[in-house]
């Protein structure tokens, strides 16, 4: 568990895939949870099972008020992907939300900050000619290579987190989340197999929403210091073909930092296993016949 006891968790972006999974995970493990989002049902008895508020985190005062009384924060609220909004809006809103949550956490002396960074900081999307892909499996050192203002907002968030951690002594953990799937969405997976290039943009990676929730709890309970940024992915890919075979065909000549076996993920999760004890327990292979 954390060096500083944590009982009360504030979860932002609680109505998203990651947020719902995080709320469920913390409640299942006996934590007190308060939740917020910019949209979706709110109230003391919300559908999430935790008191839920409507909070605009681009406003520092609202961020400070929401976090007051919590021991730690799991910050998952952001525009979730490139292309949803104009580039300037994505950069401005995500950066404001991240900075306000980090500032409020410092002002309140929270025990820990866990937040959603992104796999896009590593250079996604990877082009069919290699693009910004330098080697595989991709690990935390394959950074920073943002190709959108969305990715840049996450890079800036990681830089800010390092400074806030140094100033405050609060441990920060950024989760570089890959493409999140719920169990119900696994019916889509076989549709990828006839066109592997359609999923080469992130080396065929994915992560189960339940494992994202577990990663959030792992990061809260870990005995880490400073600011850590970790890739969070499933242990396998979405493909029915071996990972090494896919690399041979679609990224010929690419440097291999180590051998990969079977359907092993090409978004390395070794650091997440080591630093926070992340152990993905779910795969589409258990749901798709």
C-alpha positions in Angstrom: 0.0 0.0 0.0 1.0 3.7 -0.2 3.4 5.0 2.4 0.8 7.6 3.3 -2.6 5.9 3.9 -5.2 6.7 1.3 -8.9 6.1 2.0 -10.7 8.7 -0.1 -10.2 8.9 -3.9 -11.4 11.6 -6.2 -11.9 10.4 -9.7 -12.3 12.8 -12.6 -13.7 11.9 -16.0 -15.8 9.4 -14.2 -18.3 8.7 -17.0 -15.7 7.7 -19.5 -14.5 4.1 -20.0 -11.5 4.5 -17.8 -13.4 6.5 -15.2 -16.2 4.0 -14.8 -13.7 1.2 -14.5 -11.6 3.1 -11.9 -14.7 4.0 -9.8 -15.8 0.4 -9.8 -12.3 -0.9 -8.9 -11.9 1.5 -6.0 -15.4 0.8 -4.6 -14.8 -3.0 -4.9 -11.6 -2.6 -2.8 -13.2 -0.6 0.0 -12.2 3.0 -0.9 -14.4 6.0 -0.4 -14.9 7.5 -3.9 -16.2 10.8 -5.1 -16.6 11.3 -8.8 -16.9 14.1 -11.3 -17.4 14.7 -15.0 -18.4 17.6 -17.3 -21.4 15.7 -18.5 -23.5 12.6 -17.5 -25.7 11.8 -14.5 -24.8 13.4 -11.2 -26.0 13.2 -7.6 -25.3 11.5 -4.3 -26.7 8.2 -5.5 -25.5 8.3 -9.1 -25.4 5.2 -11.4 -21.7 5.0 -10.7 -22.3 4.0 -7.1 -20.5 7.0 -5.8 -21.4 10.7 -5.2 -21.0 12.4 -8.6 -20.6 16.1 -9.3 -20.6 18.1 -12.6 -17.2 19.9 -12.5 -15.5 22.0 -15.2 -11.8 21.3 -14.5 -10.7 24.1 -16.8 -11.7 26.3 -13.9 -9.2 26.1 -11.1 -11.7 27.0 -8.4 -13.9 24.1 -9.3 -11.0 21.7 -9.4 -9.9 22.9 -5.9 -13.4 22.5 -4.5 -13.8 19.0 -6.0 -10.5 17.7 -4.6 -11.0 19.2 -1.1 -11.3 16.4 1.4 -9.9 13.7 -0.8 -6.7 11.9 0.1 -5.6 11.3 -3.5 -6.8 11.9 -7.1 -7.2 9.7 -10.2 -7.4 12.3 -12.9 -8.9 10.8 -16.1 -10.8 13.8 -17.4 -9.5 15.1 -20.8 -10.7 15.3 -24.4 -10.0 11.6 -25.0 -8.5 11.4 -28.5 -7.3 13.5 -31.4 -9.8 14.9 -33.9 -12.8 15.3 -31.6 -12.3 19.1 -31.4 -10.2 21.7 -33.2 -6.5 21.3 -32.4 -6.2 24.5 -30.4 -9.2 23.6 -28.3 -7.8 20.1 -27.5 -4.5 21.5 -26.5 -5.9 24.4 -24.4 -8.6 22.4 -22.6 -6.5 19.3 -21.8 -3.6 21.4 -20.6 -5.8 23.6 -18.4 -7.5 20.6 -16.9 -4.2 18.8 -16.1 -2.5 21.9 -14.7 -5.5 22.8 -12.5 -5.8 19.3 -11.0 -2.0 19.3 -10.4 -2.1 22.8 -8.8 -5.1 21.9 -6.6 -3.4 18.6 -5.5 -0.3 20.6 -4.5 -2.3 23.2 -2.7 -4.3 20.6 -0.8 -1.3 18.4 0.0 -2.8 15.2 -1.5 -0.9 12.0 -0.9 -0.7 10.9 -4.6 -1.8 11.9 -8.1 -2.5 9.3 -10.8 -3.5 10.7 -14.2 -4.2 9.6 -17.8 -1.3 10.3 -20.1 -1.4 8.5 -23.5 0.3 6.1 -25.8 0.3 8.9 -28.4 3.3 10.5 -26.6 5.4 7.6 -28.0 4.9 8.6 -31.6 1.5 7.3 -32.7 0.2 6.8 -35.2 2.9 4.6 -36.6 3.0 4.8 -40.4 3.4 1.8 -42.7 6.9 3.0 -43.6 7.9 3.1 -39.9 7.2 6.8 -39.4 8.4 7.8 -36.0 8.6 4.1 -35.0 12.3 3.6 -34.0 12.2 0.1 -32.5 10.0 -2.6 -31.0 8.7 -3.4 -28.5 8.0 0.2 -27.8 8.9 1.2 -24.2 8.9 4.3 -22.1 12.1 5.6 -23.6 10.4 5.9 -27.1 9.4 9.5 -26.1 8.5 12.3 -26.8 7.2 12.1 -30.3 3.8 13.9 -30.4 2.1 14.0 -33.7 -1.0 16.0 -32.7 -2.0 18.7 -30.2 -3.7 15.9 -28.3 -0.4 14.1 -27.9 1.4 17.3 -27.2 -1.1 18.0 -24.3 0.0 14.8 -22.8 3.7 15.5 -23.2 3.2 18.8 -21.6 1.3 17.1 -18.8 4.2 14.8 -18.2 6.6 17.7 -18.0 4.4 19.5 -15.6 3.9 16.5 -13.4 7.6 16.1 -13.0 7.9 19.7 -11.8 4.9 19.5 -9.4 6.3 16.2 -8.0 9.6 17.9 -7.4 8.1 21.0 -5.9 5.6 19.2 -3.6 7.1 15.8 -2.9 3.8 14.3 -4.0 4.2 11.1 -6.1 2.7 11.4 -9.6 2.0 8.4 -11.8 1.0 9.0 -15.5 -0.6 6.1 -17.2 0.2 6.0 -20.9 -3.1 4.3 -21.8 -3.5 2.5 -25.0 -6.8 1.9 -26.9 -9.4 1.0 -24.2 -11.9 -1.8 -24.9 -14.8 -2.9 -22.7 -15.7 -6.5 -22.7 -18.8 -5.8 -24.8 -16.6 -4.3 -27.6 -14.5 -7.5 -28.1 -17.0 -8.6 -30.8 -15.2 -6.0 -33.1 -11.8 -7.8 -32.8 -12.2 -10.4 -35.5 -13.0 -7.6 -38.0 -9.4 -6.4 -37.7 -7.7 -9.7 -38.8 -8.3 -9.3 -42.6 -6.6 -5.9 -42.6 -3.8 -5.8 -40.1 -2.6 -2.4 -41.3 -5.8 -0.9 -40.0 -4.5 -1.5 -36.5 -0.8 -1.0 -37.1 -1.1 2.6 -35.9 -0.5 1.5 -32.3 1.2 -1.9 -33.1 -2.1 -3.7 -32.6 -2.3 -2.7 -29.0 -5.3 -2.5 -26.7 -6.2 -2.7 -23.0 -9.3 -4.0 -21.2 -11.1 -1.3 -19.2 -11.1 -3.5 -16.1 -7.3 -3.6 -16.3 -7.2 0.2 -16.6 -9.2 0.4 -13.3 -6.8 -2.0 -11.7 -3.8 0.0 -13.0 -5.3 3.1 -11.4 -5.5 1.3 -8.0 -2.1 -0.2 -8.5 -0.7 3.3 -9.0 -2.4 4.7 -5.9 -1.1 1.8 -3.8 2.4 1.7 -5.2 5.5 2.8 -3.2 6.8 5.0 -6.0 8.3 8.5 -5.8 8.8 11.5 -8.1 6.9 11.3 -11.4 6.6 8.0 -13.2 5.0 7.6 -16.7 4.1 4.0 -17.6 2.7 2.2 -20.6 -0.6 0.5 -19.8 -1.6 -2.2 -22.3 -3.0 -5.7 -22.4 -0.4 -8.5 -22.4 -1.4 -9.5 -25.9 -2.4 -7.8 -29.2 -5.8 -7.7 -31.0 -4.5 -9.9 -33.8 -4.7 -13.7 -34.4 -1.2 -13.7 -35.9 2.1 -13.9 -33.9 3.6 -10.5 -33.1 7.0 -11.2 -34.6 5.3 -12.2 -37.9 3.4 -8.9 -38.0 6.5 -6.9 -37.4 8.3 -8.9 -40.2 5.5 -8.1 -42.7 4.5 -4.5 -41.8 7.7 -3.1 -40.3 10.5 -5.0 -42.1 14.0 -4.0 -41.0 12.8 -2.4 -37.8 15.2 -2.8 -34.9 14.1 -5.4 -32.3 15.2 -4.6 -28.8 14.3 -8.1 -27.8 12.6 -11.2 -29.1 8.8 -11.4 -28.8 6.9 -14.6 -28.5 3.4 -15.6 -29.5 0.8 -12.8 -29.4 2.8 -10.7 -26.9 2.1 -7.0 -26.8 4.5 -4.7 -28.7 3.7 -1.9 -26.2 6.0 -3.0 -23.5 4.4 -3.2 -20.0 7.6 -4.3 -18.1 8.0 -1.0 -16.4 4.4 -0.9 -15.2 4.8 -4.4 -13.8 7.9 -3.4 -12.0 6.9 0.1 -10.7 3.3 -0.4 -9.7 2.7 -4.1 -9.9 0.5 -3.9 -12.9 -0.7 -7.4 -14.0 -3.3 -7.4 -16.8 -5.8 -10.1 -16.2 -8.2 -9.7 -19.1 -7.9 -10.5 -22.9 -10.4 -10.6 -25.8 -9.3 -14.2 -26.3 -11.5 -15.2 -23.3 -14.6 -13.5 -24.8 -14.3 -14.2 -28.6 -14.9 -17.8 -29.8 
